[in-house]
Protein backbone atom coordinates (compact mmCIF):
# COMPACT_ATOMS: atom_id res chain seq x y z
CA UNK A 1 0.00 0.00 0.00
CA UNK A 2 3.05 2.25 -0.17
CA UNK A 3 3.04 5.27 -2.45
CA UNK A 4 6.62 4.40 -3.38
CA UNK A 5 6.50 1.97 -6.30
CA UNK A 6 9.08 -0.80 -5.86
CA UNK A 7 9.55 -4.50 -6.58
CA UNK A 8 11.67 -4.95 -3.44
CA UNK A 9 10.49 -7.62 -1.03
CA UNK A 10 12.58 -6.15 1.82
CA UNK A 11 11.60 -2.85 3.46
CA UNK A 12 13.26 -0.86 6.25
CA UNK A 13 11.32 1.22 8.77
CA UNK A 14 12.78 3.39 11.49
CA UNK A 15 10.70 4.36 14.49
CA UNK A 16 11.11 5.25 18.14
CA UNK A 17 10.57 2.37 20.51
CA UNK A 18 7.24 2.03 22.29
CA UNK A 19 7.29 0.56 25.82
CA UNK A 20 4.55 -1.24 27.77
CA UNK A 21 5.53 0.56 30.98
CA UNK A 22 7.43 3.83 31.31
CA UNK A 23 9.81 2.45 33.94
CA UNK A 24 10.67 -0.86 32.19
CA UNK A 25 12.41 -1.75 28.96
CA UNK A 26 9.80 -4.25 27.79
CA UNK A 27 8.81 -3.37 24.21
CA UNK A 28 5.17 -3.13 23.13
CA UNK A 29 4.72 -5.15 19.93
CA UNK A 30 0.95 -5.52 19.60
CA UNK A 31 -1.26 -4.20 16.79
CA UNK A 32 -4.99 -4.19 16.11
CA UNK A 33 -4.62 -7.29 13.92
CA UNK A 34 -2.22 -9.31 16.07
CA UNK A 35 1.21 -9.27 17.69
CA UNK A 36 4.91 -9.77 16.99
CA UNK A 37 6.51 -12.62 18.93
CA UNK A 38 10.25 -13.04 19.53
CA UNK A 39 11.73 -16.17 18.01
CA UNK A 40 15.24 -17.55 18.35
CA UNK A 41 18.02 -15.82 20.23
CA UNK A 42 19.56 -12.37 19.89
CA UNK A 43 22.41 -12.10 17.40
CA UNK A 44 25.35 -9.74 17.76
CA UNK A 45 26.21 -7.45 14.82
CA UNK A 46 29.90 -6.52 14.66
CA UNK A 47 31.75 -3.87 12.65
CA UNK A 48 33.68 -5.51 9.81
CA UNK A 49 36.77 -3.34 10.28
CA UNK A 50 37.21 -3.54 14.07
CA UNK A 51 35.08 -6.49 15.17
CA UNK A 52 33.45 -4.20 17.75
CA UNK A 53 29.84 -4.96 18.73
CA UNK A 54 27.61 -2.26 17.22
CA UNK A 55 24.09 -3.73 17.48
CA UNK A 56 21.89 -6.63 18.49
CA UNK A 57 19.44 -8.25 16.10
CA UNK A 58 16.17 -9.84 17.18
CA UNK A 59 13.93 -11.94 14.90
CA UNK A 60 10.17 -11.69 15.30
CA UNK A 61 7.23 -13.51 13.68
CA UNK A 62 3.75 -11.98 13.27
CA UNK A 63 0.75 -13.81 14.76
CA UNK A 64 -2.84 -12.89 13.80
CA UNK A 65 -5.26 -12.63 16.70
CA UNK A 66 -4.56 -12.46 20.40
CA UNK A 67 -2.41 -14.45 22.81
CA UNK A 68 -2.68 -17.47 23.32
CA UNK A 69 -4.84 -18.25 20.26
CA UNK A 70 -2.76 -16.39 17.68
CA UNK A 71 -2.18 -17.97 14.26
CA UNK A 72 1.39 -17.81 12.94
CA UNK A 73 1.89 -16.03 9.61
CA UNK A 74 4.81 -15.99 7.16
CA UNK A 75 5.69 -12.38 8.08
CA UNK A 76 9.13 -11.99 9.65
CA UNK A 77 10.69 -8.83 11.07
CA UNK A 78 14.27 -8.21 12.13
CA UNK A 79 14.70 -5.63 14.87
CA UNK A 80 18.09 -3.94 15.18
CA UNK A 81 19.07 -2.21 18.43
CA UNK A 82 22.30 -0.18 18.45
CA UNK A 83 24.61 -0.81 21.40
CA UNK A 84 26.37 2.54 21.11
CA UNK A 85 25.16 6.06 21.89
CA UNK A 86 24.35 8.47 19.07
CA UNK A 87 25.93 11.91 19.32
CA UNK A 88 22.55 13.57 18.71
CA UNK A 89 19.45 11.63 19.69
C-alpha angles and dihedrals in degrees: 000000000000120000088221108088111221140145092213116125092198121071131181123213127183121201140151114264119260117213130204091220128022094228098047134064096227108129122228109229104165127118135183090263100042144301143281115242125199114243129186124356132304115272125212118232113208131193110254094222101047105016088232117150108252104165148358122234124211124190119216133184124207119237122194115225129014135311125301097015098048119139116225117239132195092251114117128185129191115209117202120199118188115227094203131072120253116230091230118026 
